[in-house]
């Protein structure tokens, strides 16, 4: 399984709101979220839409790290 770690999120929200928004979001890429990594060139758009849908706020940008998570057996 892969994990997407979103950091350095620049929120498009008032300062009073950005204090309450996450500074980092971790997304475990389970089968229902595999679409986030389908397009190697545009996955940032899919991830950006996902975090906006999750929080209800838009953003100006963010950094992404994708890591491989060992299967738990």
N, C-alpha and C positions, 0 to 999 in steps of 0.2 A: 504494500500500500504506500501511497505517497501522501505527503503532508505539505500544505502550502502555508508559509508563515508570512503574513503581511505586516510590514513595519513602516515606520516613518510616514504615517498617514497624515496628509494635509487636508483636514476637514474644511468643507465649505459651509461653515456654521458660525454663529456668534460665539465669541470667546466664552461666554457663560455656559454655552452648550458643549463646546469642545472639551471643557474640563471633565465632562461626564462621559465622553466617548472613549472607546478603547484606543490605546496607543499601539497595540499589537493584536492581531486576530490570527488564530490558528484554525485552519480548515483541514480536517481529515478527508482525503479524497476517497470516500466510499463509493460504491457503484452508482448511487444516485447523483454523485457530484463529479463523475468522470468527465462530463462535458466541459468542466472548467479548464481542462488541459488538452482538449481535443485539437485545438488549432494552435500549433506551436508558435505561430507569429502573432496571434491576436489573443492569447490567453489572458493578457492584462485587462482587456476589455471585459471578458467574462468574469474575472475576479473582481474588477471594479464594480460591475453591476451587482454581483453577489454581496459585496460588503455594503453597498448602498441600500439594497433590498433588506439586508439583515438589520441595519441600524436606522434606516429611514432618513439618512443624510447623504448628500453628495460629497465629493472630495475633489481636490485638485490633482492628486497623485499619491503614490506610495511606492515602497520597495517590496520586492517579492523574493523569497527564497523557497526553493522546492527541495524537500529532502525525502529520501527513501526510508520508510519505517519497516523494520523487520517484522515478519509475520509472527504472531504469538501462537505457539503450538502447545 
